[in-house]
Amino acid sequence: MKPIPVHAFTLTSALGIGNAATLGSLRARRGGLRPAPWADSDVPTWLGCVDLPEWVDPGPEWECRNNRLALLGLDQDGFRERVAEAVERYGAARVGVVVGTSTSSIERTEQGYRHLEPDDRFPPPFRQPQTHNPHSPGAFVAHVLGVEGPALTVSAACASSAKAFATASRWLGQSLVDAVVVGGVDSLCLSVIYGFHSLQLVSPTPCRPFDHERDGISLGEAAGFALLAREGGEEIGLALLGYGESCDAHHMSSAHPDGLGARLAMERALAAAGLSVVDLDYVNLHGTGTRANDDVEGRVCGELLSSRTAASATKGWTGHTLGAAGMVEALITLQALATGLVPGTLNTSTPEAAFDLILDNREGAPEVALSNSFGFGGSNCALVFGRT
């Protein structure tokens, strides 16, 4: 495929609000996980929470934690201004939006049910059809940015926002649009915390991807966005070079034991980019910190990756941000390409990996990198980015 220029990107997570704060945390090896309690939850765990300022107000129609998080993210790093320039250049109808999410606005719906009126109706502030809606994140982002092109919300578990890049690539390749805002937004809620706890996947300590003693995930929340366009992008010098998708459909919540879908996604991404594994300088692993998922990804990467390729898992920094995870890790990968800082694998001390899993940060000049996202139901997506 033809490289797609990245015109702007911004990341807000437990590491910090905006790119500078994120980079500062990475350089200082300051992770975002905290033993912070979540209202009405008694699950012993560490969370990657974002402190939402009171002034972030999406308006009564859109009020919910997920949209507040999205709005905070959109307001960083001059991102809204860059999108406005694209709208001015191409026209609002020629700019699209694709947002990946898993929970959407479930936290707001949970609140609504806790405040039911005697007739079992939501009280007036919670009667928000636009918000109690799986498409709420995509519709809200399009609304805030004044974008009138196609708007789509992707919910494919942990691969959701990685797949946003794949969808954007197809839209641009089909000349459906001239520019696309891709995003990933997911916020914490009781359904997520207790849901993963019921699967016995939540660790009581900060997650340790690929560690011999790993015992589960740490949940987090984040909002990340990138602007892709058909042309230009010289000021950043980064591009999406290829993507690969697959669905092994092996099990509702477990990956194929031989990693067939994961391998296929990685191989397809490299083939689309016209590259091979020896061209990869860095791989950002899915690396959840669960025994089964790290086993499968580790087996595939051990078989595929070149000895010259550095790899790390960054969920120990941010937590597993669910539908936003693909975007978070894609943007950390882009930041590694832009700055030369390759983040290590935080919290891991005894690595169990048949490839070059780096624990400490590395400074270098990576040219090509791949980001893995493997979700429930065997929904897999790999992305290849490079410097241009």
Order of alpha helices (4+ residues) and beta strands (2+ residues): beta-beta-alpha-beta-alpha-alpha-beta-alpha-alpha-beta-alpha-beta-alpha-beta-beta-beta-alpha-beta-alpha-beta-alpha-alpha-beta-beta-beta-beta
